[in-house]
Amino acid sequence: MSRVALFLNGIAPAKLPKLDQFDAIYCTDGAYHYMEKLKIKPDVVTGDFDSISPDVIAENIEVILTPDQDFTDFEKALQIIEQRKIEEVYIYGSSGMEHDHFLGNLSTGVKYKDRMALLFFDDYSYFFFADKKTVLEGYQNRIISLYPFPEANKITTKGLKYPLIAEDLNMMSRIGIRNTAIEDEVIIEYESGNLLIFIKNA
């Protein structure tokens, strides 16, 4: 499976992933400033370049200018990644700083979740949009939150301290945050809607 890392202009990760697991490293123009500080040389830098000039990008890095203001730089990066038939995207810097950007990133994520695997990471947790059946292994005693976006229906869980049995969650009425895995294997199933799973870092 082809896999890339994508760095966005949120808070830079305090702990870097193992970069050799990726086929390529992408970043938006707004993230390039901290990539330099972290001494990470991306393969691709893309965006509308309202944050920096393309002229400051180091040589041998592919620069893709995407000036279309109808889409965020995150979405335009995903469009490029999709065109290149990449199947899995590890996303860093999607949260922190400006909360409207974070919510916008989640809204973009839900549009692409069925077209590629999207995994978001920050210094507190990692999170992703659940498949209709998601099996988690190795997270016993970790905090796991279920967040409807905006709703998820007929959710059934196994292995959580507070189980759900064919129950609905809705952003406006009932959410499922701060649960705990009490078994090594956790199974989460739902019938319709969109469901985010947050797993707190150990």
HUZISUL-V493453 format. One record per run of one state. SS is the DSSP state (H for helix, E for strand, L for the rest). FROM is the first residue (numbers start at 1). LEN is the number of residues. If there is no record, write none. Layout:
ss = (SS | SS)
from = (FROM | FROM)
len = (LEN | LEN)
This chain:
ss = (L | E | L | H | L | E | H | L | E | L | H | L | E | L | H | L | E | L | H | L | E | L | E | L | E | L | E | L | E | L | E | L | E | L | E | L | E | L | E | L)
from = (1 | 3 | 8 | 19 | 22 | 24 | 29 | 38 | 44 | 48 | 54 | 57 | 62 | 66 | 73 | 84 | 88 | 93 | 99 | 113 | 117 | 122 | 125 | 130 | 133 | 138 | 143 | 159 | 160 | 161 | 167 | 171 | 174 | 175 | 176 | 182 | 185 | 190 | 192 | 201)
len = (2 | 5 | 11 | 3 | 2 | 5 | 9 | 6 | 4 | 6 | 3 | 5 | 4 | 7 | 11 | 4 | 5 | 6 | 14 | 4 | 5 | 3 | 5 | 3 | 5 | 5 | 16 | 1 | 1 | 6 | 4 | 3 | 1 | 1 | 6 | 3 | 5 | 2 | 9 | 2)
